[in-house]
Amino acid sequence: MKRKIILVLLISIILLTGITSTGFALSNTGGGDWNHSEEMTIEENSGKDLSNYQIQVLLDSSNFDFSKANPDGSDIRFSVNDNQLYHWIEEWDAESESAIIWIKVPSIPANGMTGVTMHYGNPAATDISNGASTFDFFDDFVESRLGIANWRSDTNAGGEIEISNGILSLVNPIKHPTDFSEITSKDAFGINSMFVVKRMKVTTGSEPIGPVLEQGLRDPQDESENRIILRTELANESKVSWTLTRDDDKFKSRDLTDLGIAEGTWYTSGIAWYQDGDFKNVSWFKNGVRDTRMDYSYYIENEDETIIDHIPDNELKLYLHSTTASTINNMGYMAVDYAFVRKYTPQEPTVFLPGEVVAQEPEPLPESEMQVPQPILKDINMPASEAGKQAIFIFEPYSDDRSISVINDLKDSGINTVFLRTDINNIWSSERFIKSAHENDITVHAMILDENKDFVGGIDESSIEAIEAVLDYNTKSLAGFDGIYISLKTCDPAELEQVCQENEQLLEVIHEKTAGKILLVAGIPAAYDRSAIENITSNVDLFVLMTHDMDQIELTAEEIEDSVASKMGEIRGGGEYALITVVVSEGSDDAEVNELLNSLYAYYSDDPAFLGVSLLMHEDLQEIIEASAPAEEKRTPGFEAIFAIIGLLSIAYRLRKQ
């Protein structure tokens, strides 16, 4: 008997060995041969060795002949060095000639190439697509009950969890103040991962906004201590925000983007959680495309390894949640087709499919032929850790072909936000510029000045007409503005109460017109005090705090911090956000400016209201003042008039009308 068992084991080992190495054969249960094979190349871009990395393969009529494969893609196979790879077919549509396939590649060397063979053309082959073997976690809910090996479920009040025909539903069927249904994974996953869910929002109540949906990750031990939560609300999920918590230190963002997904429409939602250099990050992907308005990151101090961010770095469990609100009849549910976790690096590998040319590194030009790019910003070296996001004020629109070259220069300089001087006469002439900016992930805000085009003196009621013109333009244009920037009148001590009241009334009027349609940013003069801030907080989306008078140039970090302390406290208490402005001269010492900026960032590192430091050149400010002179003396500041804003990590987004 023992001899028979040993013989059976030996035969099994020989057969298994033959399949994976010496006698290579593609696995199938229907027999037959593979008549076609193509070579793919995967190029590593992150500079790191990748192992068991999930690669997305996109097939279409330009790189694959669907007529030579089975109609459902059941004969597709992949191999490396005669070893078959695990794969999962996300989508296969032979009629429209498109497919999305994921393959698990055992090894991709840093900055190297890995060859993968794609096999097809076997009518007898059966489908071996397997998500559980391909991803770090996978569930397509094909069982009639929630898999207890994968998930822990929880409901309250009328919340229900249902599974039918491979669809999980987190249901909120009744109006109840604490009604919810949720599931949490049994396993936890580490940073450098992406949690992807194919989901759909369905409304069943009388209110069209439906339930509030959450997707994310949370701590295995204390679910409120460390969390990364994506929250979507309102009709078509038009309100999207982050809730990030690390060691009980919570950050909750404002409305950052609009899914624009109609009720009852399937889409994929992916949360990427990763470290890139000295930054930890979260990003969000809709249908596989990254929405940069959702990007959030914080810098890691390397000196003592102290982390000053809200992004946790311990292993976290997966989390899906649906709830109603106590005040609205917004019942419904979140439907889930599948969920998976894959490895993620922001510099994803490049896949070169059959017929595509693998990019080669170009030969470097001789120094005599190299063109040195001219910097857009003034000659001040920004601290490397804070110069990732920048904005610029432009006082002359670019209405011709120059707009494309200007946008390229902006993008090359790392600028992602533009404040563009706008009035009734030049709105439509800016459309080409705005469209080109949007195509390069640069947002454009309309800068409304007073009748004298005076950036310093503020805005008066006559500018309401210009704001209404911007809103009208946004309803008709191919490229709408992303926000409106206004600079408030200075509240001089002699007329502090009167002017501040006028500003307050003006902001209330403007906010009634812009709320829910476009971002409203207010420039706050240095003479403003805490009480004046308190009266306008509810009508402003972002504050830009001026800290200098015209004759004050070289302020220390301590003087700046003291000058805005009460204002920042009021903004913080109101749950709002602010940028702090520093004025420097073109001849300022780079090292001193860098030290000043770093001091401000260090001081406000734990302040949830602080978004960054704005840098204003004193010379440019003088040019802007000259622009408000009588017409015969005016010269409009052009592209060289710059207002460099650093650290817009949480507001590089666009508020679009539904």
C-alpha positions in Angstrom: 0.0 0.0 0.0 2.8 2.4 0.9 4.5 1.6 -2.4 1.3 2.6 -4.3 1.0 5.9 -2.4 4.7 6.8 -3.1 4.2 5.9 -6.8 1.1 8.2 -7.0 3.0 11.0 -5.3 6.0 10.7 -7.7 3.7 10.7 -10.7 1.9 13.8 -9.4 5.2 15.6 -8.8 6.4 14.8 -12.3 3.2 16.0 -13.9 3.2 19.3 -11.9 6.9 19.9 -12.7 6.2 19.3 -16.3 3.5 21.9 -16.4 5.5 24.7 -14.8 9.0 24.1 -16.1 10.5 21.2 -18.1 7.5 20.2 -20.2 5.7 23.6 -20.4 2.1 23.5 -21.2 -0.7 26.1 -20.9 -3.4 24.9 -18.4 -6.8 24.1 -19.8 -9.6 21.6 -19.2 -10.8 21.4 -22.8 -7.7 20.4 -24.6 -6.6 21.8 -27.9 -3.6 23.9 -28.9 -2.9 27.6 -28.9 -2.5 28.9 -32.4 -1.3 32.4 -31.7 1.1 34.1 -29.4 2.4 37.7 -29.1 5.3 39.2 -27.1 4.6 42.0 -24.7 7.3 44.1 -22.8 6.9 45.5 -19.3 9.2 48.4 -18.4 9.8 49.3 -14.7 9.7 53.0 -13.9 10.0 53.5 -10.2 13.6 52.4 -9.8 12.6 49.5 -7.5 12.5 45.8 -7.9 8.8 44.7 -8.1 7.6 41.3 -7.1 4.2 39.7 -7.7 3.0 43.1 -9.2 -0.4 43.3 -10.8 -0.2 44.7 -14.3 -3.2 46.0 -16.3 -3.3 45.0 -19.9 -5.6 47.0 -22.2 -6.6 45.4 -25.5 -8.3 47.0 -28.5 -8.5 46.7 -32.2 -5.1 48.5 -32.7 -3.1 45.9 -30.7 -5.2 42.7 -30.8 -7.2 40.7 -33.3 -10.4 39.7 -31.3 -11.6 37.4 -34.2 -8.7 35.0 -33.4 -9.7 34.5 -29.8 -12.7 33.0 -28.1 -15.7 35.4 -28.0 -15.4 35.5 -24.1 -11.6 35.6 -24.0 -11.6 32.2 -22.2 -8.5 31.0 -24.2 -6.3 34.0 -23.2 -3.1 33.0 -21.3 0.1 34.7 -20.3 3.6 33.3 -19.5 7.1 34.3 -18.6 10.0 32.0 -19.2 7.7 29.0 -19.8 5.9 29.7 -16.5 2.2 30.5 -16.8 1.0 33.6 -15.0 -2.2 34.1 -13.0 -4.6 36.5 -14.7 -8.1 37.9 -14.2 -10.4 39.3 -16.9 -12.1 42.5 -15.7 -13.9 43.2 -18.9 -14.0 41.4 -22.3 -16.2 42.8 -25.1 -15.4 41.2 -28.5 -18.1 43.2 -30.3 -16.6 46.5 -29.4 -13.1 45.0 -29.5 -12.0 46.1 -26.0 -10.7 44.2 -23.0 -9.2 44.9 -19.5 -7.0 42.1 -18.1 -4.9 41.9 -15.0 -1.8 39.7 -14.8 0.4 38.9 -11.8 4.1 39.2 -12.8 6.5 37.4 -10.4 9.4 39.8 -10.9 10.2 43.1 -12.7 13.7 44.4 -12.1 14.3 48.0 -11.2 14.5 50.2 -14.3 14.5 47.0 -16.4 12.4 45.1 -18.9 10.4 41.9 -18.5 9.1 40.0 -21.5 5.6 38.4 -21.3 4.1 36.1 -23.9 0.4 36.4 -24.6 -1.3 33.2 -26.0 -4.7 32.9 -27.6 -6.5 31.1 -30.4 -7.6 27.8 -28.8 -11.4 27.2 -29.3 -11.3 24.2 -26.9 -9.8 26.1 -23.9 -11.9 27.0 -21.0 -11.8 30.1 -18.8 -9.2 30.1 -16.0 -9.5 33.8 -15.0 -9.0 33.9 -11.3 -9.1 37.1 -9.3 -8.2 35.5 -5.9 -4.9 34.2 -7.3 -4.1 37.4 -9.2 -4.6 40.0 -6.4 -3.6 40.4 -2.8 -7.3 40.4 -2.0 -10.3 39.6 -4.1 -14.1 39.1 -3.7 -16.7 39.0 -6.5 -19.5 38.0 -4.1 -20.5 34.9 -6.1 -21.5 33.0 -2.9 -25.0 33.3 -1.7 -23.8 34.6 1.7 -21.1 37.1 2.7 -17.8 35.1 2.9 -17.0 34.9 6.6 -13.4 34.2 5.8 -13.1 37.6 4.1 -15.4 40.0 5.9 -17.0 41.0 9.2 -20.4 42.7 8.8 -22.3 45.2 11.0 -25.7 46.9 10.7 -27.8 49.2 12.9 -31.4 50.2 13.0 -32.8 49.2 9.6 -29.5 48.5 7.9 -29.3 45.3 5.8 -26.7 43.4 3.9 -27.8 41.4 0.9 -26.1 39.2 -1.8 -27.8 38.2 -5.0 -26.5 37.2 -8.4 -23.0 38.1 -7.5 -23.9 41.6 -6.2 -23.4 42.8 -2.6 -25.9 45.4 -1.4 -25.3 47.6 1.7 -29.0 48.6 2.2 -30.6 51.5 4.2 -34.3 50.8 3.6 -35.8 53.1 6.2 -35.3 56.7 7.5 -33.5 56.5 10.8 -30.9 58.8 12.4 -28.4 56.0 13.0 -29.2 53.6 10.2 -26.2 52.0 8.5 -24.8 48.8 7.0 -21.1 48.1 6.6 -18.5 45.4 6.1 -14.8 45.3 7.2 -12.2 42.8 5.9 -10.7 40.2 8.2 -7.2 40.8 6.7 -5.2 44.0 6.9 -3.0 45.5 4.1 0.1 47.7 4.1 1.0 51.0 2.5 1.8 51.0 -1.3 -1.6 49.4 -2.1 -4.7 50.3 -4.0 -8.2 49.3 -2.9 -10.5 49.1 -5.9 -14.3 48.6 -5.8 -16.8 48.4 -8.7 -19.8 50.1 -7.2 -23.1 51.8 -7.9 -25.3 54.1 -5.9 -29.0 53.4 -5.9 -31.7 55.7 -4.4 -35.0 54.3 -3.2 -36.3 57.2 -1.0 -38.3 60.2 -2.1 -35.2 62.4 -2.0 -32.9 62.1 -5.0 -29.6 62.5 -3.1 -29.7 58.9 -1.8 -27.5 57.4 1.0 -24.1 58.6 2.0 -21.4 56.1 0.9 -17.9 55.5 2.4 -15.0 53.4 1.0 -11.6 53.1 2.6 -9.3 51.5 5.2 -9.2 51.6 9.0 -7.2 50.3 11.9 -7.5 46.6 12.8 -7.4 47.4 16.6 -9.1 50.8 17.0 -11.2 51.6 14.0 -11.4 55.3 14.9 -7.7 55.8 15.5 -6.2 55.3 12.0 -8.4 55.7 8.9 -8.4 56.6 5.2 -12.0 57.2 4.2 -13.5 58.4 0.9 -16.9 59.8 1.4 -19.4 60.6 -1.4 -22.7 62.4 -0.9 -25.7 64.1 -2.7 -27.2 63.4 -6.1 -24.8 61.9 -8.6 -22.3 61.8 -5.8 -21.4 65.4 -6.4 -19.8 65.9 -3.0 -16.6 64.0 -2.4 -14.2 64.4 0.6 -11.5 62.7 2.6 -11.5 61.7 6.3 -7.9 61.0 7.3 -7.0 60.0 10.9 -3.6 59.1 12.3 -3.2 58.5 16.1 -6.5 60.2 16.7 -5.4 63.3 14.9 -8.2 63.9 12.4 -8.3 65.8 9.1 -11.5 66.2 7.1 -11.3 67.8 3.8 -13.9 70.0 2.1 -15.7 69.0 -1.1 -12.9 68.3 -3.5 -14.5 66.9 -6.7 -17.6 65.7 -8.4 -18.0 62.1 -9.5 -20.7 63.1 -12.0 -22.0 59.5 -12.0 -25.7 59.1 -12.6 -27.7 57.0 -10.2 -27.7 53.3 -11.1 -24.4 53.5 -13.1 -21.5 51.2 -12.4 -18.0 52.6 -12.1 -14.8 51.7 -10.4 -13.5 53.6 -7.4 -9.8 53.1 -6.4 -8.0 54.5 -3.3 -4.3 54.5 -3.7 -2.3 54.7 -0.4 1.5 55.0 -0.9 4.8 56.5 0.0 6.8 58.4 -2.7 10.2 59.6 -1.5 9.7 61.7 1.6 6.0 62.0 1.2 3.1 59.8 2.1 0.1 60.1 -0.1 -3.5 59.2 -0.9 -5.0 59.5 -4.4 -8.3 58.6 -5.9 -9.1 57.0 -9.3 -12.4 56.9 -11.1 -12.7 54.2 -13.7 -8.9 53.8 -13.6 -8.1 57.5 -14.1 -6.5 59.6 -11.3 -8.4 62.7 -10.2 -5.6 65.0 -9.1 -8.1 67.2 -7.2 -8.2 64.4 -4.6 -4.4 64.2 -4.1 -3.4 64.6 -0.5 0.1 64.2 1.0 2.3 65.2 3.9 6.1 65.5 4.3 8.1 63.0 6.5 10.7 64.7 8.6 13.8 62.6 8.1 15.9 64.0 10.9 14.2 62.2 13.7 11.8 60.1 11.6 8.9 62.1 13.1 5.9 61.9 10.9 3.8 65.1 10.9 0.9 64.0 8.7 -2.6 62.5 9.0 -1.9 59.5 6.8 -1.4 56.3 8.8 1.4 53.9 7.9 0.4 50.7 9.8 -1.6 47.9 8.2 -5.3 48.7 7.7 -8.4 46.7 7.0 -10.8 47.3 4.0 -14.1 49.1 4.8 -17.4 49.8 2.9 -20.2 51.7 4.5 -23.7 53.0 3.6 -25.8 55.2 5.8 -28.9 57.6 5.7 -29.2 61.0 7.2 -31.6 61.8 10.1 -33.1 64.9 8.4 -33.7 63.6 4.8 -35.7 60.8 3.3 -32.6 59.5 1.4 -32.9 55.8 1.6 -31.1 53.5 -0.9 -28.0 51.3 -1.0 -24.4 50.8 -2.3 -24.2 47.9 -4.8 -20.8 46.2 -5.2 -19.9 43.9 -8.0 -16.3 43.1 -6.9 -13.5 44.4 -4.7 -9.8 43.8 -4.8 -6.5 45.0 -3.5 -3.4 45.3 -5.6 0.1 46.6 -5.2 0.7 50.2 -6.2 3.6 52.5 -7.1 3.0 56.0 -8.4 5.5 55.4 -11.2 3.6 52.4 -12.6 5.3 50.0 -15.1 4.7 50.7 -18.8 3.1 47.9 -20.9 4.2 47.7 -24.5 1.8 45.5 -26.4 2.5 43.7 -29.7 3.3 46.2 -32.4 4.1 49.0 -30.0 7.7 50.4 -29.9 9.5 50.3 -26.6 10.7 53.7 -25.8 14.5 54.2 -25.7 16.4 56.8 -23.7 17.4 59.6 -26.1 21.1 60.4 -26.5 22.1 63.4 -24.5 22.7 66.6 -26.6 26.2 68.3 -26.5 26.3 71.1 -24.1 26.6 73.6 -27.0 23.2 72.5 -28.3 21.3 72.3 -25.1 18.7 75.0 -24.5 18.5 76.2 -20.9 14.9 76.8 -20.0 14.1 80.3 -18.7 12.5 80.2 -15.2 9.1 81.7 -14.9 9.4 82.4 -11.2 11.7 85.1 -9.8 15.2 84.2 -8.8 14.4 82.6 -5.5 15.1 79.0 -4.7 12.1 77.4 -3.0 12.6 74.7 -0.4 12.4 71.4 -2.1 9.8 70.0 0.4 7.4 72.8 -0.2 7.7 73.7 -3.9 5.6 70.8 -5.2 2.5 73.0 -5.7 2.5 76.6 -7.0 0.1 79.2 -8.4 0.6 82.3 -10.4 -1.3 85.6 -10.9 -1.5 86.7 -14.6 -2.8 90.2 -15.3 -3.1 89.9 -19.1 -5.1 87.1 -20.8 -3.5 85.0 -23.5 -6.1 84.7 -26.2 -3.9 83.5 -29.1 -1.6 80.6 -29.8 0.8 81.9 -27.1 -1.5 80.3 -24.5 -0.3 76.9 -25.4 3.4 77.8 -25.0 2.6 79.7 -21.8 0.8 76.7 -20.3 3.7 74.4 -21.2 6.0 76.8 -19.4 3.7 76.8 -16.4 3.5 73.0 -16.3 7.3 72.6 -16.6 7.7 75.0 -13.7 5.4 72.9 -11.5 2.6 75.5 -11.4 -0.9 74.0 -11.1 -3.1 77.0 -10.3 -3.5 80.3 -12.2 -5.3 83.4 -11.0 -6.3 85.3 -14.2 -7.3 88.9 -14.3 -10.9 88.9 -15.6 -13.6 91.4 -16.5 -16.6 91.5 -18.7 -14.6 92.5 -21.8 -12.1 89.7 -21.7 -14.0 86.6 -20.4 -14.5 84.8 -23.7 -11.0 85.7 -25.0 -9.6 83.5 -22.2 -11.4 80.3 -23.2 -8.5 79.0 -25.3 -6.1 79.6 -22.4 -8.4 77.9 -19.8 -9.0 74.9 -22.0 -5.3 74.4 -22.6 -4.7 74.8 -18.8 -7.3 72.1 -18.0 -5.9 69.7 -20.5 -2.6 70.0 -18.5 -4.2 69.6 -15.1 -3.9 73.3 -14.3 -6.9 75.1 -12.7 -7.8 78.7 -13.6 -9.5 81.1 -11.2 -11.1 84.4 -12.4 -9.4 87.4 -10.5 -12.0 90.1 -10.2 -10.6 93.6 -9.6 -12.3 96.9 -9.1 -13.1 99.4 -11.8 -9.5 100.8 -11.7 -8.1 97.3 -12.1 -6.6 97.9 -8.6 -5.5 94.6 -7.1 -4.5 96.3 -3.8 -7.5 98.5 -3.2 -10.1 95.8 -3.4 -13.4 95.1 -5.0 -16.6 97.2 -5.0 -20.2 96.5 -5.9 -19.7 97.3 -9.5 -17.7 94.1 -9.8 -20.8 92.0 -9.1 -21.7 92.4 -12.8 -18.3 90.8 -13.6 -18.9 87.9 -11.2 -22.3 87.2 -12.8 -20.7 87.3 -16.2 -18.2 84.7 -15.1 -21.0 82.4 -13.8 -22.9 82.9 -17.1 -19.7 82.1 -19.0 -19.3 78.9 -17.0 -22.7 77.7 -18.1 -21.9 78.1 -21.8 -18.2 77.6 -22.2 -16.2 74.5 -23.1 -13.7 75.5 -20.4 -15.1 77.2 -17.4 -13.3 79.0 -14.6 -12.6 76.9 -11.5 -12.9 79.7 -8.9 -13.2 83.4 -8.3 -10.6 85.4 -6.4 -11.4 88.8 -4.9 -9.2 91.1 -2.9 -11.1 92.9 -0.1 -10.8 96.6 0.6 -8.5 97.5 3.4 -10.2 98.4 6.7 -8.3 101.5 7.8 -8.5 102.3 11.5 -10.5 105.4 10.9 -13.2 103.6 9.0 -12.7 100.0 10.2 -16.2 99.3 11.1 -17.8 100.9 8.0 -15.5 99.3 5.4 -15.5 95.9 7.1 -19.3 95.9 7.1 -19.3 96.8 3.4 -17.0 93.8 2.7 -19.2 91.6 4.8 -22.3 92.6 2.9 -20.5 92.2 -0.4 -19.2 88.7 0.4 -22.7 87.6 1.4 -24.1 88.8 -1.9 -21.2 87.1 -3.9 -21.5 83.8 -1.9 -25.2 83.6 -2.7 -24.3 83.6 -6.3 -21.2 81.3 -6.2 -22.2 78.7 -3.5 -22.2 75.2 -4.9 -21.0 76.5 -8.3 -17.5 77.8 -7.9 -14.7 78.3 -5.3 -14.7 81.7 -3.6 -11.2 82.9 -2.5 -10.8 86.1 -0.5 -7.6 88.2 -0.1 -7.5 89.6 3.5 -5.6 92.8 4.1 -3.1 93.0 7.0 -5.3 95.5 8.9 -8.1 93.0 9.3 -8.6 91.7 12.8 -10.0 88.5 14.3 -13.6 89.9 14.7 -13.7 91.0 11.0 -12.6 87.5 10.0 -15.3 85.9 12.2 -18.1 87.9 10.4 -17.1 86.6 6.9 -16.0 83.0 7.6 -19.2 81.4 6.5 -19.1 83.1 3.1 -15.4 82.3 2.1 -14.0 79.0 0.9 -10.3 80.0 1.2 -8.5 82.9 2.9 -5.3 84.4 1.7 -3.8 86.4 4.6 -1.6 89.4 3.8 1.0 90.0 6.5 2.9 93.0 5.2 2.2 96.7 4.8 3.9 98.4 1.8 6.8 99.6 3.9 7.3 96.3 5.7 9.5 93.9 3.7 11.8 92.0 5.9 9.6 90.5 8.6 10.8 87.6 10.6 8.9 84.3 10.9 8.0 85.2 14.5 6.6 88.6 13.5 4.5 87.0 10.8 3.2 84.3 13.1 2.2 86.9 15.7 0.5 89.1 13.1 -1.8 86.4 11.9 -2.2 84.4 15.1 -5.7 85.6 16.0 -6.9 85.4 12.4 -5.6 81.9 12.0 -7.4 81.0 15.2 -10.7 82.3 13.9 -10.3 80.5 10.6 -9.3 77.3 12.4 -12.3 77.5 14.7 -14.6 78.0 11.7 -13.2 74.9 10.0 -11.9 76.9 7.1 -8.4 77.2 5.4 -5.8 79.8 4.8 -2.6 80.7 3.0 -0.1 83.0 4.7 1.5 85.7 2.5 5.2 86.7 2.6 6.5 89.7 0.7 10.1 89.7 -0.3 12.3 91.8 -2.5 13.9 90.5 -5.7 17.3 91.1 -4.2 16.5 89.0 -1.1 19.0 86.4 0.0 17.8 82.9 -1.1 19.0 81.3 2.1 17.2 83.7 4.3 13.9 83.3 2.3 14.2 79.6 2.5 14.8 79.7 6.2 11.8 81.9 6.7 9.5 79.7 4.7 10.7 76.5 6.4 10.2 78.2 9.8 6.5 78.9 8.9 5.9 75.4 7.6 7.4 73.9 10.8 5.4 76.2 13.0 2.1 75.4 11.3 2.8 71.7 10.6 0.0 70.5 12.9 -2.5 73.3 12.0 -5.5 71.9 10.0 -6.3 75.4 8.8 -2.9 76.0 7.3 -2.6 75.1 3.6 0.7 76.9 2.6 2.7 80.0 2.3 2.1 82.5 -0.5 5.1 84.5 -1.8 4.6 88.0 -3.3 7.4 89.9 -4.9 7.5 93.5 -3.7 8.6 94.8 -7.1 5.5 93.1 -8.7 3.3 94.7 -6.1 4.6 98.1 -7.1 3.9 97.3 -10.8 0.3 96.4 -9.9 -0.2 99.7 -8.0 1.1 101.6 -11.1 -1.5 99.8 -13.1 -4.3 101.6 -11.2 -3.0 105.1 -12.3 -4.9 107.2 -14.9 -5.4 105.5 -18.3 -2.6 107.5 -20.1 -0.1 106.4 -17.4 -1.1 102.8 -17.1 0.9 99.8 -18.1 -0.8 96.4 -17.4 1.5 94.0 -15.6 2.0 91.0 -17.8 3.3 87.5 -17.2 6.2 88.7 -15.2 3.9 89.9 -12.4 4.0 86.8 -10.2 2.3 85.7 -7.0 3.9 82.4 -6.2 1.8 80.3 -3.8 3.4 77.2 -2.2 1.8 74.2 -0.6 -1.7 74.1 -2.2 -1.8 70.4 -1.4 -5.4 70.4 -0.3 -7.1 72.9 -2.8 -5.7 71.9 -6.2 -9.2 71.1 -7.4 -12.1 72.4 -9.4 -15.6 73.0 -8.2 -17.8 72.5 -11.3 -21.5 73.0 -11.6 -23.5 69.8 -11.7 
